Amino acid sequence: MYSTLQRLNHYGSISTTFVMVLLGLISLASFFTLPAVEPGTVSVNDLIVRRGRVNRWGAAPEELASLRFDVRADVTPLLNSYNTKQLFLYLTAAYADDVSGDTHEVVLWDRIITRSDIKDFRTTGDAEARKNRSPRPRIRMDNVKNKYAWRNPSRSFKNIHDANITLSYHLMPYVGLVTSGVAATAQGKVEIPDLATK
Ligand SMILES: *[C@@H]1O[C@H](CO)[C@@H](O)[C@H](O)[C@H]1NC(C)=O
């Protein structure tokens, strides 16, 4: 004889199991149907190294690099997936210190985009691009400044001559694993100029 409570418990665990299996299948299915992204391009403009202070009380002066960049990429295949919750886009600079050999990777800019945000990205293009809007919206970003300070642990860029600049993404699904990839890269290494004296 089962009590009502036991029976409820039983149905509860069956439905929980069912939901778990369903979620598992969804995450497996979206893993195997993961859309491919053809990496786009990042172009770096106005990269400059200056002496300055990060925006923090009591910060000592140090060398800071700042830049502006353009991006042409197409991440619509990722946003079109029914299982896509949001996309985390971030721009990194990876570089090595020529003397110590230490490698560093810093995040210079980031943004979360959701499916509905794609309109935003279309309107950041110029008027010409808006007029010739293609059916597959693309990311066009022009002259975007780095959002985070680019500083080096040694406080100087003296021994750093170039960097790899990459726009990467983390795809956050409603269910399943976060997957990562490259949305756009700079063509070759980006040269880091000497300290600007002025
Ligand atoms: C920069 O990119 C090149 C080519 O992909 C790679 O060989 C190199 O290790 C990268 N450098 C750093 C510091 O990540």
The ligand as an SDF file (V2000), in Angstrom:
LIG
                    3D

 14 14  0  0  0  0  0  0  0  0999 V2000
   50.4280   34.8840  -31.4610 C   0  0  0  0  0  0  0  0  0  0  0  0
   49.8880   34.1280  -32.5320 O   0  0  0  0  0  0  0  0  0  0  0  0
   50.8170   33.2320  -33.1450 C   0  0  0  0  0  0  0  0  0  0  0  0
   50.1420   32.6150  -34.3380 C   0  0  0  0  0  0  0  0  0  0  0  0
   48.9040   32.0830  -34.0070 O   0  0  0  0  0  0  0  0  0  0  0  0
   51.2760   32.2080  -32.1100 C   0  0  0  0  0  0  0  0  0  0  0  0
   52.2090   31.3460  -32.6820 O   0  0  0  0  0  0  0  0  0  0  0  0
   51.8950   32.9410  -30.9300 C   0  0  0  0  0  0  0  0  0  0  0  0
   52.2380   32.0090  -29.9340 O   0  0  0  0  0  0  0  0  0  0  0  0
   50.9450   33.9640  -30.3700 C   0  0  0  0  0  0  0  0  0  0  0  0
   51.6270   34.7360  -29.3390 N   0  0  0  0  0  0  0  0  0  0  0  0
   51.1750   34.8540  -28.0920 C   0  0  0  0  0  0  0  0  0  0  0  0
   52.0050   35.6340  -27.1570 C   0  0  0  0  0  0  0  0  0  0  0  0
   50.1200   34.3450  -27.7370 O   0  0  0  0  0  0  0  0  0  0  0  0
  1  2  1  0
  1 10  1  0
  2  3  1  0
  3  4  1  0
  3  6  1  0
  4  5  1  0
  6  7  1  0
  6  8  1  0
  8  9  1  0
  8 10  1  0
 10 11  1  0
 11 12  1  0
 12 13  1  0
 12 14  2  0
M  END
$$$$
